[in-house]
Amino acid sequence: MRIPILRNGFAKTRSADDVRSPDPKLRIGIPRVLNQWSTPRFWTGFFEALGVKRRNIVYSSPTSTEQQKSFSDGRGGVDCCYPVKCLPGHYGELLTGLKRPIHVLFSPKVLSLRSMLDGATVDCLACPRVMAGPESARGGFMREGDTFAASGVRYIAPVVNMSEPRLLARQLAAALEPVFPGLTLEETTAAIDAGWEAQDAFDAENRATARGVLERCEAEGRPAILALGRPYHMDPGIGHEVDNMFQAEGYPVIWGQHLPQDEDILERLFGQDVRDGRVRSAFDISDVWTSSYSANTNELVWAARFGARHPAFAAAIRFSSYECGMDQPTYTPVQKILEARGTLFFAFHDLDATKPTGSVRIRTETISYYLDRRGQSIMAQKHARLQNPVPDTAEADLAVSAGP
């Protein structure tokens, strides 16, 4: 089976008609880091709606050793989170590594994220280290003078609450008025709507592709793998392209961020739980995760529950970077949720500055071995369980430990 490839959120798209008329040469650079891996089309659509040409909205390249050596030497901050440590390399590339210079480096400090689980969780906050990441990176370029000013670049890093549309409009209008003189709240709101429209269309296309892959896997008895991680683990320099290794072995890999959300699928996987009163909706995770403040963490737990139920997923792989405090409390619950229905669970918990090629290769071969031997039988067992639902002991235990 040919494995369809999900669309790249940073790929170029056709430029929209201008809404405003800023300097036609205005170039905006955006670091390809952290939560940009889940919101790229929003920012592209947003700036296009403000009249910036698509070719002038520039993202840094994916994280790489070469990038870090060339552009962040001596500018890194002290942080145990490797993805945050990578920010200076992206800043440096945008400032000094482009053939055509940028005029604005835009690096928002994201406090909250829009999420499909909004309303079913306590909050949709971003990771605290991610919130502060841009300030940490900025400090490295102010150590010996203002590198941004010396490069002729305006640095803009507003605090943004992406889960609160009205607040987001005020935040962006105030931050971007120096770049777009006379920018009104109404224009900003319209641009935000255009950004979400672009992001929604991109997400819908990826989810439709994922649905098609899962349906073909079920029909052909081909095991699929669920990838569970934060958005930045899709960055090949941080996720070490583990997903591509399995794709090369013939196992489709679907990231939790791209799982389909069609009504018929949600009814198939969660309908009985809703009717039994165990959860309020298909997106409710309160029975297994009451501390539902972090958007990425909430979605990871929900994706594990989806993967545990869907027959196409014979295995799940959990990605996390070294010393990620937000991830650590979820290790056991996620594993229990998946194994409760017989899904194979594997973890890559050591994704950090080093690239352990040999270790990764051995582990991918081991996982492929288990999938070859047990994949189809796991799929058959999960399909039969959907036909005759029984309580999940492991998830029931989690519900008790989670408390009221």
Secondary structure, DSSP 8 states (H G I E B T S, - for coil): --------TTS-------SS---TT--EEE---GGGGTSHHHHHHHHHHTT--GGGEEE-----HHHHHHH-TTT----S-HHHHTHHHHHHHHHHS-SS--SEEE--EEEE---TTTTTSS--B--HHHHHHHHHHHHHTSTTS-HHHHTT-EEE--EEETT-HHHHHHHHHHHHTTTSTT--HHHHHHHHHHHHHHHHHHHHHHHHHHHHHHHHHHHHT--EEEEE--GGGGSHHHHTTHHHHHHHTT--EEEGGG----HHHHHHHHHHHHHTTS-SSTT--TTT-----BHHHHHHHHHHHHHHH-TTEEEEEEEEETT-TTTGGGHHHHHHHHHTTT-EEEEEEEESSS--HHHHHHHHHHHHHHHHHHHHHHHHHHHHHHHS----HHHHHHHHHH--
